[in-house]
């Protein structure tokens, strides 16, 4: 029978996806911590503290820390049932209906070159009616737009009312665990991966002492891994 977990922590490696998960009572760490992919032994350590903070180490190196409240959704959310009144005007600026284009406003981007003259060899019958070339209009003012004015009926930028988020929890609740069992949740598709050694302790130094002992064997592990890779290489020849 499936049982509800209180806390999930550790590597999640699948295909190109690789991260370190932290989920406490259905609330997940909102940022990504990469998980190693080098096929060596690694130690994942989580510290939970009574002051509502946490820290995560990989191979005894700190990778992330924060407050348990970082895992929680906002205390308040916008009320999905609150709707903007039909008469609400949130246009801060409106077109000035009394604005008019001045008589000397020039919207012509290009104008005939006033200094151009028809070539003497131009034949209207053969070449068509001569037109002077166009040049940039030095008096061009752009396309006229009526000026804007403050909207006297502006109500402000409407936002839905805030309500208490039913999913929010007191961070202290994330520290209250009724844990009877620990175990691994595995979705394993790659042969040769081993999982063991879950340590639950109330002393970080004790946990690190065990971790240092395990990591002290890393050089031997690297040598053994290279030896296996060399054998596999020769077998493939």
Secondary structure by P-SEA (a helix, b strand, c coil): cbbbbcccbbbbbcccbbbbbbbcccccccbbbbbbccccbbbbbbbbcccccbbbbcccccccccccccccccccccccccccccccccccccccccccccccccccccccccccccccccccccccccccccccccccccccccccccccccccccccccccccccccccccccccccccccccccccccccccbbbbbccaaaaaaaaaaaacaaaaaaaaaaaaaaaaaaaac
